[in-house]
Amino acid sequence: MRNLERRATLSAWIFLTPALLLITVFFFLPILAALLLSFTDFDIYALGDLDRLRFVGFGNYQQLLQSPLFWTALGNTVYFVIVGGPLSVMLSLSAALLVNAPLTRFPGFFRTAFFLPVVTTLVAVAVVWRYLYHPHYGLLNYALSRFGIAPVDWLGDPNWAMPAIILMAVWKNFGFNMIIFIAGLQSIPTPLYEAARIDGASAWRQFRYITLPLLGPTFLFVALMTMIGYFQVFAEPYVMTQGGPVNRTLSVVLLMYEEGFRWWNMGYASAAAFVLFMLILAGTLLSLTLRRRGSS
């Protein structure tokens, strides 16, 4: 019996080893290298001569936290998460409830239609939305003009640029969470709703006392994944506004990209990456703690 267990364990390790090696080489080692870089002044000159590489300790972190540009990028990122995250979750849940409703015809068609933006290339989506947001020829401003509202420079106005990007991001990404919510809704036992209807519970009470509590784990997963993804916002402002106007759409990841691959301040960019990692970790732990207290 012990020989069989040893053989099974050995077989498991043989099958796991290639995957573990790939994860180590392409995930853990780069993270370790980035952490080490964050304590150095590694830049483009150090590529040609490693003697120029110096250990600066927490100098990059100190410089980062004293930079007004970093705090601007952090504020924009937090704004994107706080506004875009709940909008994405609410829209995903609403779409899931509509698609999963018993009276909905052709649910497969609507699932596919709502999920289609998720698999669409962001560049193609950005090109379409840039035309929608065009200050003179955009469809959105044309619709506003029918109500006598003056055109808005959605991507050029500092007050509207981030909301415009949030709207595009929510539209593009809500379909993924919708599929997860549909799976959560379909896992709720039907007899619970039947018993509630027999007792005279309205649709709102069924949603309030059956659907929402039983969707708690799904809500937590969707909220965490959305928060983590939105903290890493990069492609939307990079393609749509390049961080403008006046840095109102500059995100932390876009700042990292510019510092690391435009100015080759790799140590500084690595420090920004780990500050963002700590913020995401803190947000995740806070969400798990609140969930644990709410369920106890």
N, C-alpha and C positions, 0 to 999 in steps of 0.2 A: 504493500500500500504506500509506504514511504517512497519507494522507487518510482511509483507512478506519479506521486506528487512532485518529486524532484524533476522528473522528465517534463511534466506539465509546466513547472516553473521555468525550466531551462528553455522549453519551446517558446514560452511567452516572451522571455527576454530576447531570444533570437529574432522574433518577429518585431519586437519593439525597438531593438537597437538601431536599425536604419532610420526610423522616425526620430528617435532621440538624438542621433547624431546630426540630422538635418536641423532640428530645433536648436541644438546647441550651437552649431556653426552659423546659422542664419538668423538666430534670435538672441540667445543669451550672450554670445561673444560680442555682437555689435552693441548690445546694451552696455556691457562692461567696458567696451572701448569708448563709447560715448561718455560714460561716467568718468573715465580717466581723462578724456579730452576736456571735460568741463573744468578740470583743475589745472589746465595748462593754457598758454596763449597761442595754441596751434593755429596757424594761418597759412596763406599761400606760400610764404617764404620758407616755412618749415618743411614744405614738401620737397624743396630742392636741397635744403641743408638742415638736417635734424639738430645741428648745434644751435640753431635759432629757437628751438623749442624750449620753453621755460616752464617750470612749475610755479603757478601763481596762487595755489591754494583756493581759498574762497573769493579771490579777487573778482572773478567773472560774476559770481552771484551778487557780490556787493555792488559791482558796477550795474548789473541788471536791475536790482531793486532800487537803485538811485536814478534810473533812466526814466524821464517823463514819457518817452515813446513806448516803453514797455508797459507802463501803467495805462496808457491810452489803449494799447492793444489788448491788455487784460480786461479793461472795462468794456471794450467792444465785444470781446468774447463772452464775458459774463452776461451782457445784454442779449447776445444772440442765444445763449442757453436758456436764460430766464423767460424770454418771450417766445422763442421758437420751439423750445422743448414742450411746454404745455400745449401750445397750438397743435403741434404734430401729434401728440398723444390723444388729444380730444378729437381731432379730425380722424385719426386712425380708428378710435373706438366708435365714432359715429358711423363711419363707413362700414365697419364690421357689423354693427347692429343692423344697418340697412340691408347689407348683403345676406346676412344670416336670418333675416326675418322670414317667417313661413310663407308670407304672401308674395315675396319677391320672386319674379319670374326671371329665368336665365341667370342664376347666381354665378355660374361659371364665367359667363361673359363679363359681368361686372367685376369679378375678382381679377380677371385678366386685364381689363381696362384700367382699373385702379392701380394694378401692380406694374403696368407698362412703363411709367416714368422711372421706376427704380432701376430698370435694366437699360434705360436709354442713356447714351453717352452724355456726360455733363456738358461737354463743349457744344453739342447739338442743342441741348436744352437751353444753354446760356445764350446762344445765337437767337433762338426763337424768342426768349424772354427779353432780350435787348431790343428786339423790334417791337414787342408789346409795350416796353417802357419808353420807346422813342418819344422825345418831347414834342415833336411836330407830326409824325406819321404813325405813332403807336396806337394800337387798338384801344388801350386803356384810356389814353387821353381823348381819343375820339368818343368813347362812351361818356366820359365826363363832360365833354363839350355839348352833348345832347341835353345835359341838365344845366347848361349855362356856367359850368365851372371852368376856370382858366386852366390851360395845360400846366402840367407839373414836370419838372426835370427830375424824374425819379432817381436816376443814378448819378446825377450831377449836383443835386441839392444835398448838403450835409445832413439835413433833418430827415430826408426820405430815403437815403441810399441804403442804410441798414435795414429798415422795414421792408424795402423792396427785395433785398437779398433774402431776408427771412421768409417772405411769402413764396419766393421761388424754391427755397430749400424745403419748406414744409410740403409744397405741392409735389416735389420730386421724391421725397422720402417717406411720405405717410403710408404708402402702399405696403411697405415691408412690415411695419408694425400692425397694419390691418390684418395681414395673414396670421400673425401671432395671436391677435385678439380673436379672430374667427376660430382658431384652434382651441383657445380657452373657452369661448362660448359653447362650442360643440361638446366640450367635456363636462358641462354642467348637466346633471341628470334631469331629463324631461319631467319625471313625476313630481319634482319640486314645484314646477310651474303649474302643473295640473292641480296639485293640492292647493296652491295659492289661489287659483281661479275659482275653485270650488268654495273656498272660504270667502270669496268676494273681493280679493285683492285687486286693485287697479293695476294697469300696466306700469305706472310709476312706482307703486309699492313693490311690485315684482322686481323691477330694476334696482330699487333702493335696497331691498332686504335679501335678495337672492343673487342677482347678477353681480353687483358690485363686490359684496363680501367674497364670493367664490372666485372672482377674478383678481383677488388680492395678489397672489404670486405672479400672475401674468402682468399686472400693473407694475409690480416691482421690477420685473425683468425688462419690460419695455421702457420704463422710466430710466433705469440705469443705462441701458444700451443707447437710448436717445441722448442722455446727458453726456456720456463718454464720447459719442460720435460728434455732438455739437460743440464740445470743448475743443475738438480737433478740426474745427472748420478751417478750410484752406482753399479748396478748389473754387467755391462760389465767389468769394471776393477776388481771388486771383484772376479768374476769367472775366468777371463782370466789371470790376472797378479798379483792380490792381491796388486795393487798399485805400483808394481815395473815395470821395474828395476830402482833402485836408486830414487824411488818416482816420476818417470816421468809420471805415469798414476794415481797417487793419486788424487782423487777428493775431494771436500769439504764434500760431503755426506759420502764418505768412511772414511774420517778423523773423522767425527762426529760419525760414527759407531764404529770405533776403540777406540776413547776416551770414548764413552759412555758405550759400551758393552764389550770391552776388558779390558780397564783400569778402568772402572767405575767412570770416571770423568764426572758425569752427568751434573753438573753445567757448566763446560767448554763446553761440547757437546751442551747443550742447547743454550749457547751464540753463538756458531758457526751456529746453525740452524737459529737464528734470524738475524745474519749478512747476511746469504744467502737469507733469506726472504727479507731483505731490498734491496739487490742487484737485486733480481727478480722483486720486486715492482718498483724499479727505471728503470729497463729495460722496463717493461711494460708501465709505464707512458711516457717514452721517445718515445716508438713506437707509442703510441696513439697520442702524440703531433705531431710527424712528419707526421703521417697519416692525422691528422686534418689540418695541415698547407698545406700539399700537395693537399688536396681536396678543399681548400678554394681559 
